[in-house]
Amino acid sequence: MNVFSAVFFIALLFSLSFGAGERCGTMRFIKELKDPQKKMLAKGYSADTRLALIKDTITTHFIIYYMTEGVHAVRTRAYIDSLAKYLEQAYDLHTNTLGMKRISGTARTTFYEKVVPSGRYPIEVVDTGVGTDGDYCGTYGLTFPNRYSRKSEETQIAIENDFIYGMDCPEVGKRKGNPFISSAHDYSREWHLALKVTVFHELYHSFQMTQYDFSANYPNHTFWMEASATGVEEIGAPEVNDYIGYLYSPIPGKSMENLDDPMYEYSYASLYLFLSSELGKKFDSYIWEYFSKSPKETFTMQLARYMKLQREGEDVEDLFHKFATHLFYSGSRAELWPYPYNPFSEDMHYWPTWTIKRSAPSYLLAGVFDYIRAPNGLAPSTDSVARISSLKFGNSNDSVWVLSRLLAEDFVLPPAVPPLKQFAAYPNPWDPKRFEKVKFGPLPYYSGGVEIRTANGALLQRIDGKTGDTLTWQPEKLPAPGILYYRTLPYGKNKMLILER
């Protein structure tokens, strides 16, 4: 893999052992992108041998590349048939039920280096642990953007080939040939369960990356990236229940906007399931649309925006407090559910029984809820609590108080502004001999500037700006006459600038 690949090959890993407490594969992988010598995903065959062995299967929306020989081989044709079925099921769920914007696949794959037919999204079936020194041993699948261009929204997926530990696994203490084990399942035998849950999770990452450039904005919002994908996998594959293994983390008392352990990100699948029950299954498509326009804002502010725009201003703090109150009745307390309606998840009796603390924190951070036991019904004294309510629990005279605070500050809807003129470069064509400077503008909403590149993709200049600005470019050294490309940052599409001399 070359240096370009190491920089732009951003993968979202779904490791089998998150519930068992191993380090999060996603965070490890993204951090290691900074090391150009680090192996990302090895090639198992030389190109001249590999091409003759690669097979493919085409579905309505996908093309699956796989092998039947060597370390990357699948053991049965049923594996590919099942993968094809689950991919189409997940695609239907993500687009038609969840309302996500359609994905765009890479034009050429990274592992097998295959040219992808137009209109198909590429999936490569590989042994994900081979050639990575054990770093990704036990990885179910990966989602990552285009290796051959700078378009982060064009992605592909790599899927584990047999859910058996490969040759590099002794590096992490796993013996070659042992099965993946999770949630009491031997996934080398019940591979259809692991395959299904992986597809629903990883494909959701593809839809997320259509609207949000995680590589450019890392480490912002990674918790909602994983929380929502983990919640979606439970909606798409409810019979597997792997997500329950991710919930064993101390969510109460932890701010979702300042998590110090990647394990906690998956625990907020419970919040996704709650919001899906309360707001409808398409709510998250709005959240990712908001992220695409305001990538620096927090998830909590995006949720507040949703409530303001889509729910006629219903109180987002009330919504978050309701989640905290309902989540109290999980695990061993599920039998005490006090409401006349059903819990937001049928699995809550399998979830953790969250800890009740004896004293309240002096200050409640944004994105936090907590459970406090207070004697004689006295409310705990805590600053910055947005909502507080008491619950009767057991035969004690003590009360359990639910404290919650979602927002650091109130969400204020931006004022209406008149539409801007069409963003463009002028003059175009541009002849510097006329002593003219080339201008770009006006910058559209949510833009942070403009970028100019050569026809070969080499960066010539980045110029910072804000909505409505007109930016001027007068390079000290003029590039050769021909075609240049410019675009708004961070998500604008390339436009042509003709340089004459």
Secondary structure, DSSP 8 states (H G I E B T S, - for coil): --HHHHHH---EEEETTTTTT---HHHHHHHHTT-TTS--S---S-HHHHHHH-EEEE-SSEEEEEBSSSTTB-S-HHHHHHHHHHHHHHHHIIIIIS-----EE-SB-SSS--B--TT-EEEEEE-TTTTTTTTTTTEEEEEEE-SSSS-TTEEEEEEESSSB--TTGGGGT--TT-B-EETTEETTTSHHHHHHHHHHHHHHHHHHHHH--HHHHTTTTHHHHHHHHHHHHHHH-TTT-GGGGG--S--TT--TTS-SSTHHHHHTHHHHHHHHHHH-TTHHHHHHHHHHH-TTS-HHHHHHHHHHHHSTT--HHHHHHHHHHHHTS-GGGGGG--SSS--S-TTGGGS-----BSS--SB--TTEEEEEEEGGG-----BT-SEEEEEE-TTSS-EEEEEEE--SS--------------EEESSSB-GGGT--EEEE---TT--EEEEEETT--EEEEEE--TT--EEE--SS---SEEEEEEEETT---EEEEE--
